[in-house]
Amino acid sequence: MTRQKAPRPSFVFTVLTLITVLLLSACGQKAATSPTVPPSHSPTASAQPTTAPTQPPEPIKIGWLNPKTGTNAILGEWHERAVILAFEEKNAAGGIQGRMLQLIQEDDEADPTKAVALAQKLITQDKVVAILGTPNSTPTLALVPIITEYKVPLICSALNAAITQKGSKYVFRDGPAGPAYEKSIVDFMVKQGFKKFAIIADTSAYGKGEAEYQTKTLAAHGLEPLITEWYAIEDKDFTGQLTRILQANPEVLLLASSEVAAGLIAKQARQLGFQGKIAGGCAIGTTKFIEVAGEAAEGVYFSNPYINNERNEMTRDFAARYKARWGDEPEGHGAKAYDAAMLLITALENAYPDITPERIADELHKICGYKGLQGEFCYDETGEGLFDVGIGVVKDGKLTPVAE
């Protein structure tokens, strides 16, 4: 038998090398077709949909134009608190179909020139769809042409009757006009048997208007004021005017004055020896008047649709919420401002989704039967919506309704 020779070492090495290369090649191909997937790109992660964060709906911008500084700053403070309360409550409840109310505030200092410039800024730069405020008649009268030109609704607190008599469909009042206040208080005082009246008024559009309404109401009773005295709105000393009034010996001193001035006049009149009755419109029916007048406020008569917070369940509830928010009791100006804010909110809700200034004005004109803090609103074509007021008296330092 022939013995086979064992393969040479070089041949064995070559074969083994070839097998190794083939195996490595196969492993390399397998690795190429099944790469390791980083965790951040795993099939599970990539299956989750990626969505951009949801943007909240754009807010509805409302302008606020009031005096925050100067003689009439207290009016701005009352107005601001009530409007903020109304807007906070509405936003907490979801706003207008999810759109929040954004209040953009400006201080007009009761100056007509500043009021006009700030209203233009609110409309053209801030793009507000409505404006709340302007409790002073002189600035408000200056605003009417601007509001009308830009067709942006204004809900104002000012009392001069001419404000809504200029034919603008964009001007609304949040309470009665001045004649309602002065007619009511003069009618009441005449009914009490008084016939001798004197008037003291400031020279602003508000003061002139109130004095005019008082004089006209007296004329309707066949009477005329014994004397009418005037003063500048910044005056603090009324000795000269009051001395002349006392010489005329009136039974009733009618005030056509702001809260602070009215308080000073009442105090100075008593100090000079006036023993008659003192009476006036809504400015007298405020806690600020009582604070300034002190003991001289006692027994003073006034007219107002909102005498105090005890009118009904709605006013008591409002007063509780107001006090919880601000730590203070509301009064008539705060009630007016809250009504203004709620009337605007009603118009916004009715206009949705067409939240434009012109549509808001249209919806304000449609409001009728709305029960507010001051009474029931029903807007006419001029922008007047409330017409009745009540009579009050300061009794034991508090604003108290008079039973007629």
C-alpha positions in Angstrom: 0.0 0.0 0.0 1.2 3.4 -1.0 1.3 6.0 1.9 -0.2 9.5 1.0 1.9 12.5 1.9 0.6 15.0 4.5 -0.2 18.4 3.0 2.5 20.9 3.2 2.2 23.6 6.0 2.2 26.4 3.5 -0.8 24.9 1.6 -2.7 24.5 4.9 -2.0 28.0 6.0 -3.3 29.3 2.6 -6.5 27.4 2.9 -7.1 28.5 6.5 -6.4 32.1 5.5 -8.9 31.9 2.7 -11.6 30.5 4.9 -11.0 33.2 7.5 -11.2 35.9 4.9 -14.5 34.5 3.5 -16.0 34.3 7.1 -14.9 37.9 7.9 -16.4 39.1 4.6 -19.7 37.4 5.3 -19.8 39.0 8.8 -19.0 42.4 7.4 -21.9 42.2 4.9 -24.3 41.2 7.7 -23.2 44.2 9.8 -23.7 46.6 6.9 -27.3 45.5 6.4 -28.2 45.6 10.2 -26.7 48.8 11.6 -27.0 49.7 15.3 -29.8 52.4 15.6 -29.1 55.1 18.1 -31.7 55.4 20.9 -32.8 58.8 19.7 -33.6 57.4 16.2 -35.1 54.1 17.3 -38.2 52.9 15.4 -40.3 53.4 18.6 -39.3 57.0 19.0 -39.7 57.9 15.3 -43.2 56.5 15.4 -44.3 59.3 17.8 -45.8 62.3 16.0 -44.0 65.6 16.5 -46.4 68.6 16.8 -45.6 72.3 17.3 -46.7 73.9 20.6 -50.3 75.3 20.4 -50.3 79.1 20.4 -53.0 80.7 22.6 -55.6 82.8 20.7 -54.7 86.4 20.2 -56.1 88.6 23.0 -58.8 91.2 22.5 -57.3 94.6 23.1 -59.4 97.1 25.0 -58.3 100.7 25.6 -58.7 102.4 29.0 -58.5 106.2 29.2 -58.9 107.8 32.6 -57.2 110.2 34.9 -54.7 108.4 37.1 -53.0 111.5 38.3 -54.2 115.1 39.0 -57.3 116.5 40.7 -59.7 113.8 39.3 -57.4 110.8 39.9 -60.0 109.3 42.3 -62.3 108.8 39.3 -59.6 106.8 37.5 -59.0 104.7 40.5 -62.6 103.8 41.0 -63.0 103.1 37.2 -59.8 101.0 37.0 -60.7 98.7 39.9 -64.1 97.9 38.6 -63.0 97.2 35.0 -60.1 95.1 36.1 -62.5 93.1 38.3 -64.9 92.5 35.4 -62.1 91.5 33.0 -60.4 89.2 35.5 -63.6 87.4 36.1 -64.4 87.0 32.4 -60.8 85.8 31.6 -61.0 83.3 34.5 -64.2 82.0 32.9 -62.5 81.5 29.5 -62.6 84.9 28.0 -64.5 85.5 24.8 -64.6 82.0 23.2 -61.0 81.4 24.5 -59.7 84.9 23.7 -58.5 86.8 26.7 -59.4 90.5 27.3 -56.3 92.7 27.5 -56.6 96.1 29.0 -54.2 98.8 27.7 -54.3 101.7 30.1 -53.4 105.4 29.6 -53.6 108.4 32.0 -55.2 111.4 30.3 -54.9 113.5 33.5 -58.4 114.9 32.7 -56.6 117.0 30.0 -58.4 117.1 26.6 -55.2 117.5 24.5 -53.6 114.5 26.2 -56.9 112.5 25.9 -57.0 113.0 22.1 -53.3 112.1 21.6 -53.6 109.0 23.8 -56.8 107.9 22.1 -55.1 108.1 18.7 -52.2 106.0 20.1 -54.6 103.4 21.5 -56.4 103.1 18.1 -53.5 103.4 15.6 -50.6 101.8 17.5 -52.2 99.4 20.1 -55.0 98.4 17.7 -57.7 98.4 20.4 -61.3 97.5 19.3 -63.0 99.7 21.9 -62.2 102.3 24.6 -63.5 102.5 28.2 -63.3 105.6 30.4 -63.1 109.3 30.1 -65.2 110.4 33.1 -64.6 114.1 32.6 -66.7 115.9 30.1 -64.2 118.3 28.6 -61.8 115.6 27.4 -64.7 113.4 26.3 -66.1 116.2 24.1 -62.7 116.5 22.5 -62.6 112.8 21.8 -65.9 112.5 19.9 -64.5 113.6 16.5 -61.5 111.2 16.9 -63.7 108.2 17.9 -66.1 109.0 15.0 -63.2 109.3 12.5 -61.6 106.0 13.4 -65.0 104.3 14.0 -63.9 102.8 17.4 -66.6 102.6 20.1 -66.2 104.6 23.3 -68.2 103.8 26.5 -67.7 106.9 28.6 -68.7 108.0 32.1 -68.8 111.8 31.4 -72.2 113.5 32.0 -72.4 116.5 29.7 -75.5 115.9 27.5 -73.8 117.3 24.4 -71.5 114.2 24.2 -74.2 112.0 22.7 -75.8 114.8 20.7 -73.2 115.1 18.0 -74.5 112.4 15.8 -71.8 109.8 16.4 -72.8 106.1 16.4 -69.6 105.2 18.2 -70.2 107.1 21.5 -72.1 105.4 24.4 -72.7 106.4 28.0 -72.4 104.0 31.0 -75.0 105.8 33.1 -77.6 108.6 32.9 -76.6 111.9 31.4 -76.3 115.0 33.5 -79.9 116.3 33.1 -81.3 113.2 34.8 -79.2 113.9 37.9 -79.9 117.6 38.2 -83.6 117.4 37.3 -84.1 114.8 39.9 -82.3 116.6 42.8 -83.9 120.0 42.0 -87.4 118.4 41.6 -86.9 116.8 45.0 -85.7 119.9 46.8 -88.6 122.0 45.3 -91.0 119.3 46.4 -89.7 119.8 50.0 -90.9 123.4 49.8 -87.7 125.2 49.1 -87.8 128.2 46.7 -84.6 130.1 47.1 -81.6 128.5 45.4 -78.0 129.4 44.7 -75.6 127.6 42.4 -71.8 127.2 42.6 -70.1 125.5 39.6 -66.7 124.9 38.0 -65.9 126.2 34.6 -65.3 122.8 33.0 -67.9 121.3 30.5 -69.1 119.2 33.4 -69.7 122.1 35.8 -71.2 124.3 33.1 -73.5 121.5 32.0 -74.7 120.7 35.6 -75.4 124.4 36.3 -77.3 124.7 33.1 -79.5 121.7 33.9 -80.1 123.0 37.4 -81.1 126.4 36.1 -83.5 124.9 33.5 -85.2 122.7 36.1 -85.7 125.6 38.4 -87.2 127.5 35.5 -89.6 124.7 34.9 -90.8 125.3 38.4 -91.1 129.1 37.8 -87.9 129.7 39.8 -84.4 131.1 39.0 -81.2 131.0 41.1 -80.6 133.9 43.3 -77.0 133.8 42.3 -74.6 131.6 40.3 -70.9 131.6 41.2 -68.0 130.1 39.2 -64.6 128.7 40.0 -61.6 127.0 38.2 -61.4 123.3 38.6 -58.1 123.5 40.4 -59.3 126.0 43.0 -59.3 125.1 46.7 -60.4 128.3 48.3 -64.0 129.3 47.7 -64.3 132.0 50.3 -65.1 134.8 47.8 -67.8 132.9 46.0 -69.4 131.6 49.2 -69.4 135.0 50.8 -71.4 136.5 47.9 -73.7 133.5 48.0 -74.4 133.8 51.7 -75.3 137.5 51.1 -78.0 136.4 48.8 -79.5 134.3 51.7 -80.5 131.1 49.8 -82.3 128.2 51.4 -80.4 125.6 49.2 -76.9 125.6 47.8 -76.7 123.5 44.6 -73.2 122.1 43.8 -72.1 121.5 40.2 -68.7 120.3 41.3 -66.4 117.3 41.4 -66.0 115.2 44.5 -63.0 117.0 46.1 -64.2 120.5 45.3 -67.7 119.7 46.4 -66.3 118.5 49.8 -64.3 121.6 50.2 -67.2 123.9 49.3 -69.5 122.2 51.8 -66.9 122.4 54.6 -66.1 126.1 53.8 -69.8 127.0 53.5 -70.5 125.6 57.0 -67.5 127.4 58.4 -68.8 130.7 57.0 -72.1 130.1 58.7 -74.4 128.7 56.0 -77.3 127.0 57.7 -79.3 126.0 54.7 -79.4 122.7 52.7 -76.6 121.5 50.4 -77.5 119.3 47.4 -76.1 118.2 44.1 -75.6 115.4 41.6 -73.6 112.1 41.6 -70.2 113.6 42.7 -71.8 114.4 46.1 -73.0 110.8 46.5 -69.5 109.4 47.0 -67.2 108.3 49.9 -64.6 110.8 48.6 -67.1 113.7 49.1 -67.8 112.5 52.7 -64.0 112.2 53.4 -63.2 115.7 52.2 -66.3 117.4 53.7 -66.1 115.7 57.1 -68.9 116.7 59.4 -70.2 119.1 56.7 -71.3 116.2 54.6 -74.0 115.2 57.1 -77.5 115.9 55.7 -76.3 116.7 52.2 -78.7 115.5 49.5 -77.6 113.9 46.1 -78.9 112.1 43.1 -77.5 108.8 41.8 -78.8 105.6 40.2 -76.5 103.7 42.6 -77.0 105.1 46.1 -75.2 102.3 48.0 -74.4 98.6 47.8 -77.7 97.5 49.4 -79.9 98.0 46.4 -80.5 94.3 45.6 -78.8 90.9 45.6 -76.8 91.8 42.5 -75.3 94.9 44.1 -74.5 93.1 47.3 -72.8 90.3 45.4 -70.8 92.9 43.4 -69.8 94.7 46.6 -68.5 91.4 48.1 -66.4 90.5 45.1 -65.1 94.0 44.8 -64.1 94.1 48.5 -62.5 90.7 48.2 -60.4 91.9 45.3 -59.5 95.4 46.5 -60.2 95.5 50.2 -62.5 98.4 49.9 -66.2 99.1 49.4 -67.4 100.2 45.9 -69.6 103.2 45.2 -71.5 104.7 42.3 -68.6 105.4 40.0 -67.3 101.8 40.4 -70.8 100.5 39.7 -70.9 102.6 36.5 -67.5 101.3 35.4 -68.4 97.7 36.1 -71.6 98.1 34.1 -69.6 99.6 31.2 -67.2 96.6 31.2 -70.1 94.1 31.3 -72.0 95.9 28.5 -68.8 95.8 26.4 -68.4 92.1 27.2 -72.0 91.5 26.1 -71.4 93.2 22.8 -68.1 91.2 22.3 -69.9 87.9 22.9 -72.7 88.9 20.5 -70.2 90.0 17.8 -68.0 86.9 18.0 -66.3 85.8 15.8 -66.4 89.2 14.1 -64.6 91.2 16.7 -64.2 94.5 14.9 -64.9 98.0 16.2 -67.8 98.6 13.9 -69.5 95.3 14.7 -69.0 96.0 18.4 -70.7 99.4 18.0 -73.6 97.7 16.2 -74.0 95.2 19.0 -73.9 97.9 21.7 -76.8 99.7 20.0 -78.8 96.4 20.0 -78.5 96.0 23.8 -81.9 96.5 25.5 -83.2 94.9 28.7 -79.7 94.4 30.1 -80.0 94.5 33.9 -76.9 96.2 35.3 -75.9 97.4 38.8 -77.4 100.8 38.2 -80.6 99.6 36.5 -81.9 98.3 33.2 -80.1 99.5 30.1 -81.7 100.0 26.7 -79.5 101.9 24.2 -81.1 104.3 21.8 -79.6 105.6 18.5 -77.7 108.4 20.4 -75.8 106.1 22.7 -77.9 106.8 25.8 -79.0 103.6 27.7 -80.0 104.5 31.3 -82.3 107.3 32.3 -83.5 106.9 35.9 -81.8 108.1 39.1 -82.6 108.0 42.8 -82.3 110.4 45.7 -79.9 109.9 48.6 -78.7 111.7 51.7 -75.6 111.5 53.9 -76.9 110.1 57.2 -74.6 109.2 60.0 -71.7 109.5 57.6 -73.2 107.0 55.1 -74.8 107.2 51.7 -78.5 106.4 52.4 -81.5 106.2 50.0 -84.3 108.6 50.6 -87.8 107.1 50.5 -89.8 109.4 48.2 
